[in-house]
Amino acid sequence: MQIIKIANLSKKVKNHEILKGINLEIDEPGIYGFIGRNGSGKSVFFKTLVGLIVPSAGSINIFGDAIEKGKFPKDLGALLDTSGFLKQYSGYRNLKILASILNKIDDVEIKNILELVGLDSNDTRPVSKYSLGMKQRLGIAQAIMENPKLLILDEPMNALDESGVEDIRNLLLDLKAKGVTILLASHNSEDIQLLCDSVYKIENGELSIVS
């Protein structure tokens, strides 16, 4: 089954066209990099794919399902913004609340995911006390915890130290080896070079293939 098919995708806000007739087909699992300057449309593109932004025109199909207004892709995990966590609760409690929506994973699996991204599963501190790097790791844990087949990650290495970057790179390569498809936006050229099988550029709302 085709993983992603995007046809003539556009997004216009007032008189500004943020995305312009984007076409993309992904048929094989792998890591696909997306580069572009701030304001180029990368984040809007990713939010459109996950169903958070409704396009002005065009179509999106993920695993054969059309993504339309009010419909979110199945088997998808995403890191778009870590500000949505409940700051008064611990990282574990936040993930437990989110996991209760679909009931796909149990408490042990939640703790295992926290440890996998380098967080202490027994840490009871509220997220408000977390460093930026810890919040980023928690965001990654949230994205991967239900074993999605497709991951959409917007700048996942933000706020991570050198050791953290290496940990997450290895994690993404492990997920790729297990057949997960990953769409990765990064300003770090080393991330793109080391991780990605193909690279796309978004510039002025238009998508082109780089390699």
URRARA-V406606 format. One record per backbone hydrogen bond with DSSP energy under -0.5 kcal/mol. NH is the residue of the N-H (numbers start at 1). CO is the residue of the C=O. If there is no record, write none. Layout:
# URRARA-V406606
NH_CO / NH_CO
This chain:
# URRARA-V406606
3_26 / 4_26 / 5_61 / 6_24 / 7_59 / 9_22 / 10_57 / 11_19 / 13_16 / 14_12 / 16_13 / 17_15 / 18_11 / 18_16 / 19_11 / 20_205 / 21_19 / 22_9 / 24_6 / 26_4 / 32_30 / 32_182 / 33_31 / 33_198 / 34_184 / 35_200 / 40_37 / 45_41 / 46_42 / 47_43 / 48_44 / 49_45 / 50_46 / 51_48 / 52_47 / 53_47 / 55_53 / 56_10 / 57_10 / 59_7 / 61_5 / 62_65 / 63_3 / 65_62 / 67_60 / 68_66 / 71_68 / 77_150 / 79_152 / 80_78 / 84_81 / 85_82 / 87_85 / 89_86 / 94_90 / 95_91 / 96_92 / 97_93 / 98_94 / 99_95 / 100_96 / 101_98 / 103_99 / 104_99 / 110_106 / 111_107 / 112_108 / 113_109 / 114_110 / 115_111 / 116_112 / 117_113 / 118_115 / 119_114 / 121_119 / 123_120 / 124_122 / 127_89 / 128_87 / 129_126 / 130_127 / 135_131 / 136_132 / 137_133 / 138_134 / 139_135 / 140_136 / 141_137 / 142_138 / 143_139 / 144_140 / 145_141 / 147_144 / 149_75 / 150_75 / 151_181 / 152_77 / 153_151 / 153_183 / 154_79 / 154_152 / 155_153 / 155_185 / 158_155 / 160_157 / 165_161 / 166_162 / 167_163 / 168_164 / 169_165 / 170_166 / 171_167 / 172_168 / 173_169 / 174_170 / 175_171 / 176_172 / 177_173 / 178_174 / 178_175 / 179_176 / 180_175 / 181_149 / 182_30 / 183_151 / 184_32 / 184_182 / 185_153 / 186_34 / 186_184 / 189_187 / 192_188 / 193_189 / 194_190 / 195_191 / 196_192 / 197_31 / 198_31 / 200_33 / 201_208 / 202_35 / 203_201 / 203_206 / 205_40 / 206_203 / 208_201 / 210_199 / 211_199
